[in-house]
């Protein structure tokens, strides 16, 4: 049977998906197909690597998961659980010291709370069962500021920020398998992966740059300085995999990086304290959480002579991926400090922690309307669950 090139290019990813489901790795390529690292699921749409994390495109694995928003509160050492339907806190429980992020596991079966015991020598990972919303027994782990997963799901990557180190661990038991020192990346914290899984780029908060990690050979491929006095935060790859966007809280915007050539190609001003980056469910826009302050720790609010608080100029900027330009900005009414979070499964709400105001914001992605919910002390990397996608690469839900 004859197949023309266009039809073949459509069938190859589907064949790859079927073989992957049978435990077979497919490296067949067509004109538009992406050759991924072994064990990584095929890229279904090379023009939009987020295609399988589209609105309500939920995996059967998360079918029985509770619809919840899990909020780690850095200073009160607890998790607040919000019902997104009612915007009410329905549960809260203690975890380890300094919970930074709630991280969906690669297999979507567990949510891990990264308690990095900030400023001390401990640390742990607390598992949450998304079917019940309840925590399990914490696993001692050295300095887990954040966590990612290799594209094949075989290892967790614990980001040991204080040690400028990546620890590769068993994704189930968290037993240490190997470590990679990244000595010139002080304050290593956030990451995203290339479209083919061959490399990752990590941000270096305290050295003003980024580090490229060769994921195939497990080595540092290079460092790139972004700004002399910058503080890079979140990073996210564009839908076509061509560039990476890096939020810099001191530069008040995002740097544009050519990942393959590892060069800085542009900058987009977004707002004060650019911090978290989240693609829309249709892969056309990038939401940039501008924290409204250049301070590392809160409170970001100052007090006027009359004694009333003056909150930071927090906002969300919306970048159009096609043009690379900001097309709208949504301010937080009365000021605020939007930080980390993610987009709801249906794409209609952007959920962000209000880092310095002990709030969580639910932002309408059509109108920019903001609803605020009171939570614990200094909320940080919240996650919305369930989220669409075949697997999670970590953070608060880097879904593919």
VOPANU-549150 format. One record per residue (C-alpha): residue in three letters; x, y, z. Coordinates in nm, 3 decimals, padded with zeros to 5 digits, m for minus. Example, Ala and Ser with C-alpha at 12.3 -4.5 7.8 and 13.67 -1.06 7.14 Angstrom:
residues 2
r; x; y; z
ALA; 01.230; m00.450; 00.780
SER; 01.367; m00.106; 00.714
end
This chain:
residues 400
r; x; y; z
UNK; 00.000; 00.000; 00.000
UNK; 00.138; 00.340; m00.096
UNK; 00.143; 00.620; 00.162
UNK; 00.228; 00.976; 00.064
UNK; 00.480; 01.168; 00.274
UNK; 00.223; 01.387; 00.446
UNK; 00.011; 01.091; 00.560
UNK; 00.321; 00.899; 00.669
UNK; 00.436; 01.194; 00.884
UNK; 00.101; 01.180; 01.061
UNK; 00.110; 00.805; 01.115
UNK; 00.465; 00.777; 01.251
UNK; 00.390; 00.942; 01.589
UNK; 00.076; 00.730; 01.626
UNK; 00.268; 00.412; 01.553
UNK; 00.529; 00.525; 01.805
UNK; 00.262; 00.577; 02.070
UNK; 00.121; 00.231; 02.011
UNK; 00.464; 00.067; 02.033
UNK; 00.549; 00.267; 02.345
UNK; 00.234; 00.132; 02.507
UNK; 00.364; m00.218; 02.435
UNK; 00.702; m00.141; 02.587
UNK; 00.874; m00.103; 02.249
UNK; 01.092; 00.202; 02.176
UNK; 01.036; 00.348; 01.832
UNK; 01.304; 00.562; 01.667
UNK; 01.143; 00.577; 01.319
UNK; 01.149; 00.927; 01.177
UNK; 00.967; 01.109; 00.901
UNK; 01.012; 01.452; 00.751
UNK; 00.852; 01.627; 01.047
UNK; 00.906; 01.369; 01.324
UNK; 01.132; 01.425; 01.623
UNK; 01.392; 01.165; 01.714
UNK; 01.367; 01.138; 02.092
UNK; 01.602; 00.978; 02.341
UNK; 01.540; 00.606; 02.401
UNK; 01.244; 00.538; 02.627
UNK; 01.087; 00.882; 02.581
UNK; 00.733; 00.889; 02.441
UNK; 00.714; 01.018; 02.082
UNK; 00.644; 01.384; 02.012
UNK; 00.298; 01.368; 01.856
UNK; 00.298; 01.721; 01.715
UNK; 00.643; 01.872; 01.643
UNK; 00.484; 02.217; 01.622
UNK; 00.336; 02.184; 01.970
UNK; 00.512; 01.963; 02.222
UNK; 00.227; 02.048; 02.464
UNK; m00.035; 01.888; 02.237
UNK; m00.089; 01.593; 02.471
UNK; m00.140; 01.827; 02.767
UNK; m00.431; 02.004; 02.601
UNK; m00.753; 02.096; 02.781
UNK; m00.912; 01.797; 02.957
UNK; m00.681; 01.553; 02.774
UNK; m00.649; 01.348; 03.091
UNK; m00.466; 01.019; 03.122
UNK; m00.667; 00.718; 03.251
UNK; m00.412; 00.710; 03.535
UNK; m00.565; 01.023; 03.691
UNK; m00.929; 00.924; 03.639
UNK; m00.991; 00.871; 04.012
UNK; m00.781; 01.163; 04.138
UNK; m00.953; 01.426; 04.349
UNK; m00.980; 01.769; 04.188
UNK; m00.768; 01.972; 04.425
UNK; m00.509; 02.250; 04.449
UNK; m00.218; 02.162; 04.679
UNK; m00.042; 02.463; 04.832
UNK; 00.296; 02.428; 05.010
UNK; 00.343; 02.701; 05.271
UNK; 00.713; 02.766; 05.316
UNK; 00.701; 02.930; 05.659
UNK; 00.420; 02.737; 05.827
UNK; 00.553; 02.399; 05.707
UNK; 00.219; 02.271; 05.589
UNK; 00.003; 02.196; 05.287
UNK; m00.332; 02.366; 05.235
UNK; m00.575; 02.178; 05.009
UNK; m00.825; 02.380; 04.806
UNK; m01.136; 02.252; 04.629
UNK; m01.126; 02.443; 04.297
UNK; m01.502; 02.409; 04.253
UNK; m01.583; 02.596; 04.575
UNK; m01.258; 02.797; 04.616
UNK; m01.252; 02.676; 04.977
UNK; m00.971; 02.524; 05.185
UNK; m01.096; 02.171; 05.259
UNK; m00.791; 02.021; 05.431
UNK; m00.447; 02.102; 05.566
UNK; m00.166; 01.894; 05.709
UNK; 00.190; 01.931; 05.831
UNK; 00.488; 01.822; 05.620
UNK; 00.865; 01.862; 05.654
UNK; 01.041; 02.192; 05.709
UNK; 01.037; 02.447; 05.425
UNK; 00.808; 02.286; 05.166
UNK; 00.897; 02.449; 04.834
UNK; 00.706; 02.272; 04.557
UNK; 00.440; 02.004; 04.508
UNK; 00.568; 01.788; 04.221
UNK; 00.362; 01.539; 04.016
UNK; 00.551; 01.214; 03.960
UNK; 00.642; 01.105; 03.607
UNK; 00.387; 00.822; 03.625
UNK; 00.115; 01.061; 03.757
UNK; 00.044; 00.832; 04.054
UNK; 00.200; 01.040; 04.333
UNK; 00.244; 01.405; 04.424
UNK; 00.573; 01.475; 04.603
UNK; 00.619; 01.765; 04.843
UNK; 00.978; 01.889; 04.828
UNK; 01.075; 01.991; 05.184
UNK; 01.429; 02.124; 05.153
UNK; 01.480; 02.222; 05.519
UNK; 01.604; 02.563; 05.402
UNK; 01.930; 02.671; 05.564
UNK; 01.982; 02.342; 05.743
UNK; 02.127; 02.002; 05.662
UNK; 01.810; 01.792; 05.638
UNK; 01.531; 01.756; 05.386
UNK; 01.257; 01.515; 05.286
UNK; 00.998; 01.427; 05.024
UNK; 00.641; 01.377; 05.143
UNK; 00.421; 01.166; 04.911
UNK; 00.055; 01.259; 04.863
UNK; m00.193; 01.008; 04.725
UNK; m00.398; 01.211; 04.472
UNK; m00.688; 00.966; 04.504
UNK; m00.736; 01.053; 04.871
UNK; m00.550; 01.382; 04.903
UNK; m00.371; 01.247; 05.209
UNK; 00.004; 01.240; 05.283
UNK; 00.216; 00.931; 05.338
UNK; 00.541; 00.871; 05.522
UNK; 00.812; 01.124; 05.435
UNK; 01.133; 00.999; 05.273
UNK; 01.458; 01.158; 05.397
UNK; 01.632; 01.324; 05.100
UNK; 01.916; 01.576; 05.102
UNK; 01.808; 01.933; 05.018
UNK; 01.518; 01.873; 04.773
UNK; 01.442; 02.229; 04.664
UNK; 01.272; 02.104; 04.349
UNK; 01.238; 01.782; 04.155
UNK; 01.223; 01.673; 03.791
UNK; 01.223; 01.342; 03.606
UNK; 01.428; 01.207; 03.319
UNK; 01.218; 01.198; 02.998
UNK; 01.207; 00.817; 03.009
UNK; 01.074; 00.824; 03.366
UNK; 01.348; 00.595; 03.498
UNK; 01.497; 00.847; 03.740
UNK; 01.391; 01.139; 03.953
UNK; 01.620; 01.442; 03.949
UNK; 01.631; 01.607; 04.290
UNK; 01.759; 01.964; 04.263
UNK; 01.987; 02.009; 04.564
UNK; 02.002; 02.387; 04.541
UNK; 02.231; 02.457; 04.836
UNK; 02.491; 02.214; 04.701
UNK; 02.473; 02.317; 04.331
UNK; 02.406; 01.953; 04.254
UNK; 02.159; 01.727; 04.074
UNK; 02.085; 01.395; 04.245
UNK; 01.950; 01.118; 04.024
UNK; 01.727; 00.890; 04.230
UNK; 01.496; 00.594; 04.195
UNK; 01.157; 00.751; 04.110
UNK; 00.971; 00.524; 04.350
UNK; 01.198; 00.471; 04.653
UNK; 01.409; 00.786; 04.604
UNK; 01.725; 00.584; 04.665
UNK; 02.030; 00.774; 04.535
UNK; 02.175; 00.636; 04.211
UNK; 02.421; 00.907; 04.103
UNK; 02.497; 01.278; 04.139
UNK; 02.609; 01.553; 03.902
UNK; 02.792; 01.858; 04.034
UNK; 02.701; 02.185; 03.862
UNK; 02.951; 02.410; 04.044
UNK; 02.902; 02.729; 03.843
UNK; 02.525; 02.721; 03.887
UNK; 02.473; 02.874; 04.229
UNK; 02.111; 02.852; 04.337
UNK; 02.024; 02.589; 04.079
UNK; 01.647; 02.551; 04.094
UNK; 01.417; 02.534; 03.788
UNK; 01.447; 02.347; 03.458
UNK; 01.289; 02.241; 03.134
UNK; 01.384; 01.988; 02.868
UNK; 01.449; 02.003; 02.496
UNK; 01.178; 01.870; 02.267
UNK; 01.377; 01.550; 02.207
UNK; 01.486; 01.501; 02.569
UNK; 01.856; 01.519; 02.485
UNK; 01.932; 01.810; 02.715
UNK; 01.786; 02.019; 02.993
UNK; 01.848; 02.380; 03.089
UNK; 01.857; 02.472; 03.459
UNK; 01.841; 02.824; 03.598
UNK; 02.111; 02.951; 03.835
UNK; 01.937; 03.200; 04.063
UNK; 02.241; 03.325; 04.253
UNK; 02.490; 03.341; 03.967
UNK; 02.270; 03.516; 03.712
UNK; 02.280; 03.252; 03.441
UNK; 02.171; 02.911; 03.319
UNK; 02.335; 02.571; 03.284
UNK; 02.286; 02.327; 02.997
UNK; 02.291; 01.961; 03.098
UNK; 02.363; 01.687; 02.847
UNK; 02.105; 01.428; 02.955
UNK; 02.249; 01.152; 02.735
UNK; 02.605; 01.169; 02.868
UNK; 02.509; 01.313; 03.208
UNK; 02.747; 01.606; 03.205
UNK; 02.743; 01.984; 03.208
UNK; 02.742; 02.103; 02.848
UNK; 02.795; 02.470; 02.931
UNK; 02.697; 02.784; 03.119
UNK; 02.546; 03.106; 02.988
UNK; 02.534; 03.437; 03.174
UNK; 02.210; 03.630; 03.127
UNK; 02.246; 03.949; 03.330
UNK; 02.520; 04.077; 03.561
UNK; 02.283; 04.127; 03.853
UNK; 02.006; 03.896; 03.737
UNK; 01.818; 03.625; 03.928
UNK; 01.676; 03.368; 03.683
UNK; 01.372; 03.179; 03.810
UNK; 01.140; 02.958; 03.607
UNK; 01.213; 02.837; 03.254
UNK; 00.986; 02.697; 02.985
UNK; 01.044; 02.571; 02.632
UNK; 00.835; 02.705; 02.343
UNK; 00.577; 02.472; 02.183
UNK; 00.796; 02.408; 01.879
UNK; 01.103; 02.349; 02.093
UNK; 01.301; 02.623; 01.920
UNK; 01.359; 02.855; 02.215
UNK; 01.341; 02.865; 02.595
UNK; 01.191; 03.149; 02.797
UNK; 01.369; 03.232; 03.126
UNK; 01.200; 03.453; 03.385
UNK; 01.440; 03.689; 03.565
UNK; 01.303; 03.857; 03.878
UNK; 01.565; 04.133; 03.875
UNK; 01.539; 04.206; 03.503
UNK; 01.157; 04.226; 03.526
UNK; 01.102; 04.009; 03.223
UNK; 01.200; 03.696; 03.034
UNK; 01.512; 03.619; 02.835
UNK; 01.475; 03.424; 02.511
UNK; 01.732; 03.147; 02.463
UNK; 01.821; 02.940; 02.157
UNK; 01.857; 02.608; 02.336
UNK; 02.042; 02.413; 02.068
UNK; 02.305; 02.683; 02.012
UNK; 02.283; 02.796; 02.375
UNK; 02.276; 03.166; 02.298
UNK; 02.068; 03.459; 02.424
UNK; 01.851; 03.590; 02.140
UNK; 01.609; 03.833; 02.301
UNK; 01.434; 03.980; 02.601
UNK; 01.066; 04.052; 02.674
UNK; 00.975; 04.298; 02.950
UNK; 00.678; 04.159; 03.144
UNK; 00.655; 04.324; 03.486
UNK; 00.819; 04.363; 03.826
UNK; 00.971; 04.041; 03.961
UNK; 00.907; 03.801; 03.669
UNK; 00.893; 03.458; 03.825
UNK; 00.667; 03.169; 03.714
UNK; 00.601; 03.053; 03.356
UNK; 00.303; 02.845; 03.242
UNK; 00.183; 02.763; 02.888
UNK; m00.187; 02.779; 02.808
UNK; m00.358; 02.447; 02.746
UNK; m00.380; 02.515; 02.372
UNK; m00.008; 02.593; 02.354
UNK; m00.055; 02.941; 02.207
UNK; 00.027; 03.160; 02.506
UNK; 00.269; 03.182; 02.797
UNK; 00.150; 03.318; 03.131
UNK; 00.421; 03.505; 03.321
UNK; 00.367; 03.557; 03.695
UNK; 00.525; 03.888; 03.794
UNK; 00.575; 03.877; 04.171
UNK; 00.554; 04.255; 04.212
UNK; 00.881; 04.273; 04.405
UNK; 01.251; 04.212; 04.348
UNK; 01.299; 04.083; 04.701
UNK; 01.389; 03.722; 04.770
UNK; 01.189; 03.692; 05.090
UNK; 00.878; 03.875; 05.209
UNK; 00.691; 04.050; 05.314
UNK; 00.697; 04.243; 04.989
UNK; 00.452; 04.496; 05.126
UNK; 00.567; 04.822; 05.280
UNK; 00.368; 05.037; 05.518
UNK; 00.263; 05.387; 05.434
UNK; 00.259; 05.666; 05.694
UNK; m00.103; 05.588; 05.780
UNK; m00.005; 05.232; 05.871
UNK; m00.197; 05.050; 05.600
UNK; m00.013; 04.792; 05.387
UNK; 00.093; 04.878; 05.034
UNK; 00.119; 04.556; 04.838
UNK; 00.356; 04.484; 04.553
UNK; 00.269; 04.554; 04.190
UNK; 00.194; 04.190; 04.114
UNK; 00.054; 04.097; 03.774
UNK; 00.034; 03.830; 03.506
UNK; 00.164; 03.908; 03.159
UNK; 00.042; 03.702; 02.863
UNK; 00.297; 03.635; 02.589
UNK; 00.182; 03.520; 02.246
UNK; 00.413; 03.234; 02.145
UNK; 00.369; 03.314; 01.774
UNK; 00.496; 03.672; 01.802
UNK; 00.694; 03.656; 02.125
UNK; 00.520; 03.972; 02.246
UNK; 00.309; 04.059; 02.550
UNK; m00.052; 04.087; 02.433
UNK; m00.217; 04.167; 02.765
UNK; m00.138; 04.216; 03.134
UNK; m00.365; 04.133; 03.425
UNK; m00.288; 04.320; 03.748
UNK; m00.371; 04.169; 04.086
UNK; m00.642; 04.403; 04.224
UNK; m00.503; 04.598; 04.519
UNK; m00.157; 04.454; 04.456
UNK; m00.015; 04.110; 04.524
UNK; 00.270; 03.867; 04.474
UNK; 00.187; 03.593; 04.216
UNK; 00.461; 03.333; 04.218
UNK; 00.430; 02.965; 04.119
UNK; 00.140; 02.740; 04.020
UNK; m00.021; 02.601; 03.707
UNK; m00.322; 02.598; 03.478
UNK; m00.641; 02.405; 03.548
UNK; m00.720; 02.093; 03.347
UNK; m00.976; 02.278; 03.135
UNK; m00.742; 02.574; 03.083
UNK; m00.992; 02.822; 03.225
UNK; m00.808; 02.911; 03.546
UNK; m00.449; 03.002; 03.622
UNK; m00.371; 02.912; 03.983
UNK; m00.081; 03.097; 04.148
UNK; 00.051; 03.132; 04.501
UNK; 00.056; 03.485; 04.645
UNK; 00.401; 03.442; 04.793
UNK; 00.425; 03.746; 05.021
UNK; 00.055; 03.792; 05.091
UNK; m00.038; 03.442; 05.216
UNK; m00.292; 03.407; 04.938
UNK; m00.367; 03.188; 04.642
UNK; m00.501; 03.350; 04.325
UNK; m00.745; 03.183; 04.085
UNK; m00.724; 03.388; 03.765
UNK; m00.973; 03.361; 03.481
UNK; m00.767; 03.304; 03.165
UNK; m01.024; 03.480; 02.947
UNK; m01.097; 03.793; 03.148
UNK; m00.808; 03.812; 03.397
UNK; m01.058; 03.826; 03.684
UNK; m00.892; 03.730; 04.014
UNK; m01.033; 03.539; 04.311
UNK; m00.817; 03.527; 04.627
UNK; m00.808; 03.251; 04.888
UNK; m00.633; 03.283; 05.226
UNK; m00.374; 03.011; 05.297
UNK; m00.071; 02.953; 05.522
UNK; 00.254; 03.145; 05.561
UNK; 00.443; 03.220; 05.237
UNK; 00.288; 02.982; 04.983
UNK; 00.523; 02.875; 04.705
UNK; 00.509; 02.608; 04.431
UNK; 00.147; 02.497; 04.432
UNK; 00.013; 02.240; 04.191
UNK; m00.331; 02.184; 04.041
UNK; m00.435; 01.821; 04.011
UNK; m00.523; 01.640; 03.799
UNK; m00.360; 01.792; 03.493
UNK; m00.372; 01.672; 03.131
UNK; m00.075; 01.489; 02.983
UNK; 00.087; 01.149; 02.938
UNK; 00.364; 01.209; 03.190
UNK; 00.516; 01.475; 03.415
UNK; 00.869; 01.607; 03.384
UNK; 00.838; 01.755; 03.732
UNK; 00.818; 02.098; 03.897
UNK; 00.451; 02.192; 03.950
UNK; 00.352; 02.001; 03.639
UNK; 00.572; 02.027; 03.330
UNK; 00.337; 01.802; 03.137
UNK; 00.400; 01.639; 02.801
end
